[in-house]
């Protein structure tokens, strides 16, 4: 027998073992037996210099990739209409029945059958679209915008439950499924990982969109398949036939798949799924209900967004109930007065919750919480921030009243209602807002006044009457040295730090001013664009709204901010006292042929080997535009540790993500 023939047999044997192990969860041989055969194949491949396309050795993840190639799906990947509750689900079904009925009245000779429903789990991972040509996996891609996704073939090949070849060899098909990370695999990974992963969904999505397929391989992902989106010459009468086709072609199909003839059975199934949700070894965020008959599907058709024959039923986010004990009011930097709720301590998603947000007074009214003190309330965990109070458990208004303050709790100034928020307009004498304003002014990304803290701001306010940022630059050594806990050394250091801060550039200065709705990336962009403080201060809203990253609200915030005579006077004083607020001399030459040139990039989370500022500077030198928020215009998101909502949004929008810092450094050519 020649070497090629031996290899073919070995590959077929190993793939069969893989299939039983990873797809059917029913191993045929021990790991040791498998390893012996696998090693034999590796040796033969090395010897012959030839590797079969479906060899299991192709699953370890190959070389680093430069980027993702776009893939145009052969048939669009639809998103699903959503039902948040049973009522909405019933109205979806009412429409299905009505359309079937209308059709049958018009076509009495060839009526549609009564609808039957398939109930499937809605996996919380990353949607995959696999393309097979004549039985061979040719491409794998993300959903993208539903029409064009990004090719992630090398990454998907590392998922051992994805077949590299299939028995169906008569043309091209595309199948859809969800790439996931099993919770047990995540837990096991985290016992060994230097950087534990927090969430299985992000772990799977991040791994699949990682440019290093070896990283994908390390996460040992899994995938379930549930749809044939395109098939040359393939036709099914119903969902059952399609699922049989998937199974026969060795795709992993989730064992939970129920068919219901009666819609009441559907709702019963949903309750059952929700109950058993926490015992599953993967994340789901709901269930999908589909009409099974393909003729009915054709008659129902599509809206411009969704198929009418399917609907996603979303489960409630994790929540619990507790007692609302009290509400306190805090004054922020902009004078906004926000309610903070104290609740009876309760466990929610693994943490003890005592504080909850109530957002604003409008929110309290809207949620009917005005008379809820001492009442039981629903609270919901939300990403990264403290939990939110959703509403009362009972409708009766028998609780204590949450009294909205009329005067500022800090300074007694009458409050003003703007939109849904209360504001204290006492900019010049309200202690908490002044202290947080000055603390922000001095912070690292702003004027970077070393050793300055919120405590310093408080002490200077109380003892030396420092009421705005300009007052800082009038402080004298004699004044400072008298203060409690201030020696000569500390006084000198602070004066030196203040002196140093006068040279901070325009971008830092604009950020230091604390313009509402305007973050660091925006002030940087303003500085780069206008290159002059007066020009920024005099810019018109229409002019600002033309700039990247600036919408109408931000443009208006900037204009209103500089229209305030207090702000204008403060800026004038700062400049008179020596604050320069200058733009850097000239823009550095920018590379136009790097991986990043022309791309809009968002940095989020914390990096280990370089600061975000260093990364941003380098990205700009390589021709990227660094932006502060993720939108459809974003080309790339660089996610460090503890990347939160921006990463989630990027994944939701199908934007390319780089999570591997070494990979980033390589691409930055550093
Ligand atoms: Zn106040």
Boltz pocket constraint, residues with backbone or C-beta under 6 A from the ligand:
constraints:
  - pocket:
      binder: B
      contacts: [[A, 331], [A, 408], [A, 409], [A, 410], [A, 411], [A, 412], [A, 413], [A, 424], [A, 425], [A, 426], [A, 429], [A, 430], [A, 431]]
      max_distance: 6.0
